[in-house]
């Protein structure tokens, strides 16, 4: 094992999905908002609703 200062990937990629960017730290006016963000609770509710309607003609 050589230590030449090169970088090696040792794990999976970590990505973040930003929801909002504020003017200050956690407070202030919203500078940017993600229009494609779906609240996890809303997503789960839609999954349950579609599963319930699966057997309805």
N, C-alpha and C positions, 0 to 999 in steps of 0.2 A: 504494500500500500504506500503510494507516494503522496506526499503533501505538497503539491505544487500551487495551491491556492485556487484551483478550478472548482467550479460549482457543480454539484451532482444532485439531480432530483431524487428525493428519498421518500416521497409520499404522493398522495393524490392531489390534484389541483383543488385549490380553495377559491371559490368565487363568491362574491357578495352581490345581492340584488338590491340596489338602493331604492328606497321608497320615496323619501323627500330629502332635499338639501335645504337647510335653514341658513339665515343670515348670520346667526351666532351659534354658540355651542348648545345644541338641544333646544333652542328657543329663538324666537325672532320670526321675521317674515319668511315665507316659503319662497326660495329662489327657484327651485326646480321640483317638480312632482312627476313620478313615474306613472304615465297614463295606462300602462299595461299591468299594474300591480293588482292582484286579486287577494282580498283578505282571506286567510286560511279558513276561518269560520264560514265565510260565504261559500268557499270552494267545497268544503265538506257538506254543507247544507244542500248544495246543488247535486253532489254525488248521491246523497241520500234520497233526494227528490227523484232523480232519474232512476235509481234502483227501485223505488216504490212504484214508479210508473211502468216498469218493465213488463208487468203482467196485465196491464190495463190495455184493452183494445181501443 
